[in-house]
Structure formats: structure tokens, C-alpha cells
Amino acid sequence: MRRRLVASAIAALSSLVLVAGCSAEAESDPLVLRVASGLSSQNLAWTEGVVPWMEEVEKATGGAVTFQSFTGGELVELKGETHALQTDVIDIALFLPTYQPDQYPLVEVSMLPLKQSDAVVGSEAWKNFVESDAEVYDGMTFHEWQFGSKGLKAIPLHTTGEYSIATTGSDMSSVAELKSLKLRAASRVQNITTDAFSGSTVSIPNAEAFDALSRGTIDGGFASVADWPNYGLQDLYQTTLTGMNFGHFNLNLMMTEEKWNSLDPEVRTIMETAIEDTYVDASTVWKDQGTATKEYNETEAGGEFIDISTLPPEVREQLEGSVVTTWDEWTAMLEEQGLPGREAAEEWRQAIIDAGGEVPDGILENGEG
């Protein structure tokens, strides 16, 4: 793994010369890159993922590369990043492609339910998955198939912590309770899971969950516990299911390949090295935040965390059965559309295992693989 040794080996003077043509010009006229996010400037994805990355790039280039930041949808709203990149409104986006399955269908793979993982495991798995050189998608790597084909360059950040089901009241103690639930879902994967245990979903960004929960138009949602404070949900949720993992939401920095290729090779190396240096710390913060939020919810908001093993057998069976169904149906859905869903699922399965996580028993047992 490339670490800080790579960045330190690139002298600041050399970077200045390479970026701007000569050191004097670079010092007076640095390369300013516009970075945008639809998320709040207080969101952990921004404060722990993007900000440390920008700071390291600026330091390693001796100030020859700097950034102008726009957050909270100030310049580009969620789902508008691709167009903004392609029209040069921005140079880099904090990108959440899971919200756009019509354009980026394979990125939902990180939302598949798992047996055991956390933010650190999910982040390592996602980074290795995106950067894999395995040509299993019609002779292309995942990055080439999903992003390069659109003229985009993705730099994988970290993932959120593992997703849980939380409600504002229901204790999920009966099959009837499960069937009555209307949950906020972050992806089509969670729609499949909920359908499998006979609940219903509303697909909205987490930013809209507070109002929906407050009005009672939804009963709960899928989310990472660590992500609750980003949206003010830590006081609303009363019952949270543990002992089941409903995947990880992935985060990425995105540029056009044209913009990426216009940068000096050593600057590109610095940018990639900065991710190597910062993504583990970011994922660790997510993990710690999950622990702190759980404690707050239990002690200050009267919330309760219920392990699936304590639920009645018929409820547990319904939930556990939905996990295998989700892998099978998501894979089949993509394959029916002529997309390499099975290749993505199999590669993600291995990435999780290699990162130290565990996948559910019985997945991908039909057909080859």
C-alpha cells in the first residue's frame, strides 16, 4: 500500500514546477479545484473523508493545489453531480452514486446484507473492490465498466457503518408488526429486503427522513447508527434491530477522466496517496460515532437496541430469510437487464471476506460461482 512515503518523496518544489510550469508561477497562481457536496458541511463523510484528504493534498503539493468547497447543495444538489462535473461547474464531487441506480446500477452491491462487518471492514472492502484490476465485466474492471465508460474517474473514500433497521415505536415482535412497517430505504437492495419480509418502503435520501418520521408518514428506516446525528435522528428512533447487518453506503470522490488526466502524474499520485493515508481514520471515526450514538440513544432518548436472537422464532426466520433472498433477487434483477450483477455480487462477497468480514450462509449457491 502506498503510504506517506510516496507523498514525502515528492518534493514541494518539484510539485510546484510540475503543476504550474515554474515555481514562481505556482506560488502566485495555484491550481484551484472546485469541490462540491450535496451533504452538510457537518456530515462525517465531509469532515472525516473529504476535508482531511484536501488538507493532505494541499500540504503535499506545497500549496500548488488548493480547493474551493461548496457543501449542503449550495452549488450542486444531490444527484446533480454527474452533470455538474461534465459541464465543468465543479472539478470534484463527493459522490453518492447509490442514489442513482439507473446510471450506476452496480454500486448498490455494497448495500447487500452481511453477516458481520463494520465501517473499517466495509471501507477496506469498497476501496479494494473499486480499485480491483480483475477484468470480470465483459473484459473490463469494475471501475472501467461502471465509471470509466461514462468518462469518470472514481476515487473510493470510506463507507458508512453497517446499516440497521430502526423504528420510532414498533418493537418488531411479531410477523404482523414486520408486515405493517413502512421504512425509509436508501437503495433498491433494501426495497428487496423489505419486500422479502412483507414490509413496505419509501425511497428517500436520509436528509428527508427527519420530516417523514416526525409526520408519521414512515415508521422507521434503514440507516447506519453513526449517521443518525448527521440528520437529527438520534432522538427519534426508539427501537433498533441489532445482530443483522444491512450493508454499507459507499462514498467516493469523482472527477471526469479529462480533468483527472489533465493533472500532473505526480499530483495524481499525491491524491491517491492521500486517500491511502486518510480513509482508515475516517472509517474508524464512523465506527466510534456509532458506539457513541448508541449510548446517547439509550441513555438520553430512551431508545432500545434489540438483538435478533431475542425475537420470536417466526420473526427471526422471516428476517433471516430475507437476507439470502436479497442477494439472489438483486443479482437476478440485474442479470435480467443484461447487467453483470452476478460478477459484482461475487467480487463484493470476496472483497468483504478478504477485509475480515463475514457473508451470510447460503448466498450465491445457485448456478456457477
C-alpha positions as CSV (number, residue, x, y, z in Angstrom):
1,M,0.0,0.0,0.0
2,R,1.2,3.4,-0.9
3,R,1.6,5.4,2.2
4,R,3.1,8.8,3.2
5,L,6.5,7.7,1.9
6,V,5.2,8.3,-1.6
7,A,4.0,11.8,-0.9
8,S,7.1,12.8,1.1
9,A,9.2,11.6,-1.8
10,I,7.7,14.2,-4.0
11,A,9.4,17.5,-3.1
12,A,7.2,20.5,-2.8
13,L,9.4,22.5,-5.2
14,S,9.0,19.7,-7.8
15,S,5.3,19.7,-7.4
16,L,5.1,23.4,-7.8
17,V,7.1,23.3,-11.0
18,L,5.1,20.4,-12.4
19,V,1.7,21.9,-11.7
20,A,2.2,25.4,-12.9
21,G,5.2,25.3,-15.1
22,C,7.6,27.0,-12.8
23,S,7.8,27.5,-9.0
24,A,7.3,31.3,-9.1
25,E,4.1,30.9,-11.2
26,A,2.8,28.1,-8.9
27,E,3.3,30.2,-5.8
28,S,1.4,33.1,-7.2
29,D,-1.2,31.1,-9.2
30,P,-2.0,27.7,-7.6
31,L,-4.4,25.3,-9.3
32,V,-7.8,25.8,-7.6
33,L,-10.2,22.9,-7.8
34,R,-13.9,23.3,-7.0
35,V,-15.2,20.5,-4.7
36,A,-18.9,20.2,-4.1
37,S,-21.2,18.0,-1.9
38,G,-24.9,17.9,-1.5
39,L,-24.3,16.8,2.1
40,S,-23.9,19.2,5.0
41,S,-20.5,20.6,5.9
42,Q,-21.0,18.8,9.3
43,N,-21.6,15.4,7.8
44,L,-18.9,12.9,8.7
45,A,-18.4,12.0,5.1
46,W,-17.3,15.5,4.5
47,T,-15.5,16.3,7.8
48,E,-13.7,13.0,8.1
49,G,-13.4,11.9,4.5
50,V,-13.0,14.9,2.2
51,V,-11.5,17.6,4.4
52,P,-8.5,15.5,5.6
53,W,-7.9,14.5,2.0
54,M,-7.9,18.1,0.8
55,E,-5.6,19.2,3.6
56,E,-3.1,16.4,2.8
57,V,-3.1,17.2,-0.9
58,E,-2.6,20.9,-0.3
59,K,0.3,20.2,2.1
60,A,2.0,17.6,-0.1
61,T,1.9,19.9,-3.2
62,G,3.2,22.8,-1.1
63,G,0.1,24.8,-1.9
64,A,0.3,24.3,-5.6
65,V,-3.1,22.6,-5.5
66,T,-5.9,24.2,-3.4
67,F,-9.6,23.6,-3.1
68,Q,-12.7,25.8,-3.1
69,S,-15.5,24.0,-1.3
70,F,-19.3,24.1,-1.6
71,T,-21.5,22.0,0.7
72,G,-25.1,21.5,1.6
73,G,-26.2,21.7,-2.1
74,E,-25.0,25.3,-2.3
75,L,-23.6,24.8,-5.8
76,V,-24.7,21.2,-6.7
77,E,-27.6,19.3,-5.2
78,L,-27.6,15.6,-4.6
79,K,-28.0,13.6,-7.8
80,G,-26.8,16.6,-9.9
81,E,-23.1,15.8,-9.6
82,T,-22.6,14.0,-12.9
83,H,-23.9,16.8,-14.9
84,A,-22.0,19.4,-12.9
85,L,-18.8,17.5,-13.5
86,Q,-19.4,17.0,-17.2
87,T,-20.2,20.7,-17.7
88,D,-17.2,22.0,-15.6
89,V,-19.3,23.6,-13.0
90,I,-17.2,21.7,-10.5
91,D,-14.0,19.7,-10.7
92,I,-14.6,17.1,-7.9
93,A,-17.7,15.8,-6.3
94,L,-18.4,13.9,-3.1
95,F,-20.4,11.4,-5.0
96,L,-23.2,9.1,-3.7
97,P,-24.0,7.0,-6.8
98,T,-26.2,4.6,-4.8
99,Y,-28.9,7.2,-5.1
100,Q,-28.8,6.9,-8.9
101,P,-29.2,3.1,-9.8
102,D,-30.4,3.9,-13.3
103,Q,-27.0,5.3,-14.1
104,Y,-24.8,3.4,-11.6
105,P,-26.5,0.0,-11.0
106,L,-23.6,-2.0,-9.7
107,V,-22.6,0.4,-6.9
108,E,-25.6,-0.9,-4.9
109,V,-23.6,-4.1,-4.3
110,S,-22.2,-2.6,-1.1
111,M,-25.8,-2.4,0.3
112,L,-26.2,-6.2,0.2
113,P,-26.8,-7.5,3.8
114,L,-23.8,-9.1,5.5
115,K,-23.3,-11.5,8.5
116,Q,-20.6,-9.4,10.1
117,S,-18.7,-6.2,9.2
118,D,-18.2,-2.6,10.4
119,A,-17.2,0.7,8.9
120,V,-13.5,-0.4,8.8
121,V,-14.2,-3.7,7.1
122,G,-16.7,-2.1,4.7
123,S,-14.3,0.7,3.8
124,E,-11.4,-1.6,3.0
125,A,-13.6,-3.9,1.0
126,W,-15.1,-1.0,-1.0
127,K,-11.7,0.5,-1.8
128,N,-10.3,-2.8,-2.9
129,F,-13.5,-3.5,-4.9
130,V,-13.3,-0.3,-6.9
131,E,-9.6,-0.5,-7.4
132,S,-9.5,-4.2,-8.4
133,D,-7.8,-5.0,-11.7
134,A,-9.9,-8.1,-12.2
135,E,-11.4,-8.0,-15.6
136,V,-14.7,-9.7,-14.9
137,Y,-17.2,-7.3,-16.5
138,D,-17.1,-8.2,-20.2
139,G,-13.3,-7.9,-20.1
140,M,-13.3,-4.7,-18.1
141,T,-12.6,-3.9,-14.4
142,F,-15.4,-2.7,-12.2
143,H,-14.1,0.8,-12.4
144,E,-13.9,0.7,-16.2
145,W,-17.4,-0.8,-16.6
146,Q,-19.2,1.4,-14.1
147,F,-17.3,4.7,-14.2
148,G,-14.8,4.8,-17.0
149,S,-17.5,4.0,-19.6
150,K,-19.1,7.4,-18.6
151,G,-15.8,9.3,-18.8
152,L,-15.5,9.4,-15.0
153,K,-12.7,8.7,-12.5
154,A,-13.7,7.5,-9.1
155,I,-11.5,7.6,-6.0
156,P,-13.2,5.5,-3.3
157,L,-13.4,7.1,0.1
158,H,-14.8,5.1,3.0
159,T,-18.2,3.6,3.7
160,T,-20.6,4.4,6.4
161,G,-21.0,2.0,9.3
162,E,-23.3,-1.0,8.9
163,Y,-26.9,-0.3,8.3
164,S,-29.6,-1.3,10.8
165,I,-33.4,-1.2,10.9
166,A,-34.7,1.4,13.4
167,T,-38.3,2.5,14.2
168,T,-40.0,5.3,16.1
169,G,-42.0,2.8,18.0
170,S,-42.5,-0.7,16.6
171,D,-40.6,-3.4,18.5
172,M,-40.8,-5.8,15.6
173,S,-42.0,-8.5,18.0
174,S,-44.4,-10.2,15.6
175,V,-44.8,-11.0,11.9
176,A,-47.8,-8.7,11.8
177,E,-45.5,-5.9,13.1
178,L,-43.0,-6.5,10.4
179,K,-45.7,-6.5,7.7
180,S,-47.1,-3.2,8.9
181,L,-43.7,-1.4,8.8
182,K,-43.2,1.4,6.3
183,L,-39.4,2.1,6.2
184,R,-37.1,4.6,4.6
185,A,-34.8,2.7,2.2
186,A,-31.5,4.0,0.8
187,S,-31.4,1.7,-2.2
188,R,-33.3,-0.9,-4.3
189,V,-31.4,-3.5,-2.3
190,Q,-33.3,-2.6,0.9
191,N,-36.5,-2.5,-1.1
192,I,-35.9,-6.1,-1.9
193,T,-35.1,-7.0,1.7
194,T,-38.3,-5.3,3.0
195,D,-40.5,-6.9,0.4
196,A,-39.0,-10.3,1.4
197,F,-40.3,-9.9,5.0
198,S,-43.5,-8.3,3.7
199,G,-43.0,-4.7,4.8
200,S,-43.1,-1.6,2.6
201,T,-40.6,1.1,1.7
202,V,-40.2,4.7,0.7
203,S,-37.0,5.5,-1.2
204,I,-35.8,8.9,0.0
205,P,-32.4,10.3,1.0
206,N,-31.6,10.4,4.7
207,A,-31.9,14.2,4.6
208,E,-35.6,13.8,4.2
209,A,-36.1,11.1,6.9
210,F,-36.5,13.5,9.8
211,D,-39.6,15.2,8.4
212,A,-41.1,11.9,7.2
213,L,-40.5,10.3,10.7
214,S,-41.8,13.4,12.5
215,R,-45.0,13.4,10.4
216,G,-45.5,9.7,10.8
217,T,-45.5,9.1,7.1
218,I,-42.9,6.4,7.7
219,D,-42.4,4.2,10.8
220,G,-38.6,3.9,10.6
221,G,-35.8,3.3,8.2
222,F,-32.6,1.6,7.2
223,A,-29.6,3.7,8.3
224,S,-26.2,3.5,9.9
225,V,-26.5,4.4,13.6
226,A,-23.4,6.5,13.2
227,D,-25.2,8.5,10.6
228,W,-28.2,9.5,12.7
229,P,-26.6,12.7,14.2
230,N,-26.0,13.9,10.6
231,Y,-29.7,14.2,10.2
232,G,-31.0,14.7,13.7
233,L,-32.4,11.2,14.0
234,Q,-30.8,10.2,17.3
235,D,-33.7,11.4,19.4
236,L,-36.5,10.0,17.1
237,Y,-35.6,6.3,16.9
238,Q,-36.9,4.2,19.8
239,T,-36.2,0.6,18.7
240,T,-33.2,-0.6,16.7
241,L,-32.6,-4.1,15.5
242,T,-29.1,-5.5,16.0
243,G,-27.5,-8.8,15.1
244,M,-28.2,-8.2,11.4
245,N,-26.2,-6.1,9.0
246,F,-28.0,-4.4,6.1
247,G,-24.9,-3.4,4.2
248,H,-22.8,-0.2,3.8
249,F,-23.4,3.0,2.0
250,N,-20.4,3.8,-0.1
251,L,-18.8,7.2,-0.6
252,N,-16.5,8.4,-3.4
253,L,-14.6,11.4,-4.8
254,M,-15.5,11.8,-8.5
255,M,-13.8,13.7,-11.4
256,T,-14.1,13.4,-15.1
257,E,-11.3,11.4,-16.7
258,E,-10.5,14.5,-18.7
259,K,-9.9,16.6,-15.6
260,W,-8.0,13.7,-13.9
261,N,-5.7,13.2,-16.9
262,S,-5.1,17.0,-17.1
263,L,-3.4,16.8,-13.7
264,D,0.3,16.2,-13.5
265,P,1.0,12.5,-12.8
266,E,2.8,13.3,-9.5
267,V,-0.2,15.3,-8.4
268,R,-2.5,12.3,-9.2
269,T,-0.1,10.1,-7.1
270,I,-0.4,12.6,-4.2
271,M,-4.2,12.5,-4.4
272,E,-4.3,8.7,-4.4
273,T,-1.7,8.5,-1.6
274,A,-3.8,11.0,0.4
275,I,-6.7,8.5,0.3
276,E,-4.4,5.7,1.5
277,D,-3.5,7.9,4.4
278,T,-6.9,9.1,5.5
279,Y,-9.7,6.5,4.7
280,V,-8.9,4.2,7.6
281,D,-9.0,7.1,10.1
282,A,-12.3,8.2,8.6
283,S,-13.8,4.7,8.9
284,T,-12.6,4.5,12.5
285,V,-14.4,7.7,13.3
286,W,-17.6,6.3,11.8
287,K,-17.2,3.2,14.0
288,D,-16.6,5.2,17.1
289,Q,-19.5,7.5,16.3
290,G,-21.8,4.5,16.0
291,T,-20.9,3.5,19.5
292,A,-21.4,7.0,20.9
293,T,-24.7,7.4,19.2
294,K,-26.0,4.1,20.5
295,E,-25.1,5.1,24.0
296,Y,-26.8,8.5,23.6
297,N,-29.9,7.0,22.2
298,E,-30.2,4.5,25.0
299,T,-29.4,6.9,27.9
300,E,-30.8,10.2,26.6
301,A,-33.6,9.4,24.2
302,G,-35.0,6.2,25.8
303,G,-34.1,4.1,22.9
304,E,-33.7,0.3,22.9
305,F,-31.4,-1.9,20.9
306,I,-32.9,-5.4,20.4
307,D,-30.8,-8.4,19.2
308,I,-32.5,-10.5,16.5
309,S,-31.8,-13.6,18.7
310,T,-34.3,-12.4,21.2
311,L,-37.2,-12.1,18.8
312,P,-39.8,-14.8,18.4
313,P,-38.6,-17.7,16.1
314,E,-41.2,-16.8,13.3
315,V,-40.0,-13.2,13.2
316,R,-36.3,-14.2,13.2
317,E,-37.0,-16.7,10.4
318,Q,-38.7,-14.0,8.3
319,L,-35.9,-11.6,8.7
320,E,-33.0,-14.1,8.2
321,G,-34.7,-15.5,5.1
322,S,-34.9,-12.0,3.6
323,V,-31.1,-11.8,3.6
324,V,-30.5,-14.7,1.2
325,T,-33.4,-13.6,-0.9
326,T,-31.9,-10.1,-1.2
327,W,-28.6,-11.4,-2.7
328,D,-30.4,-13.7,-5.1
329,E,-33.1,-11.3,-6.2
330,W,-30.8,-8.3,-6.6
331,T,-28.4,-10.4,-8.7
332,A,-31.2,-11.8,-10.8
333,M,-32.7,-8.4,-11.3
334,L,-29.5,-7.0,-12.8
335,E,-28.9,-10.2,-14.9
336,E,-32.4,-9.9,-16.4
337,Q,-31.4,-6.4,-17.5
338,G,-28.3,-7.7,-19.2
339,L,-26.0,-6.3,-16.5
340,P,-23.2,-8.2,-14.7
341,G,-24.9,-8.5,-11.4
342,R,-23.6,-11.9,-10.5
343,E,-20.0,-10.8,-11.2
344,A,-20.4,-7.8,-9.0
345,A,-22.0,-9.8,-6.2
346,E,-19.3,-12.5,-6.3
347,E,-16.5,-9.9,-6.3
348,W,-18.1,-8.0,-3.5
349,R,-18.5,-11.2,-1.5
350,Q,-14.8,-11.9,-1.8
351,A,-13.8,-8.3,-1.0
352,I,-15.8,-8.5,2.3
353,I,-14.2,-11.8,3.2
354,D,-10.7,-10.5,2.4
355,A,-11.3,-7.4,4.5
356,G,-12.2,-9.6,7.5
357,G,-16.0,-9.6,7.3
358,E,-18.4,-12.4,7.0
359,V,-21.1,-13.0,4.4
360,P,-24.4,-14.8,5.1
361,D,-24.6,-18.6,4.7
362,G,-26.3,-19.8,1.6
363,I,-25.7,-16.9,-0.7
364,L,-24.8,-17.3,-4.4
365,E,-25.4,-21.1,-4.2
366,N,-27.5,-21.2,-7.4
367,G,-25.7,-21.5,-10.7
368,E,-21.9,-21.1,-11.1
369,G,-19.6,-19.4,-8.6
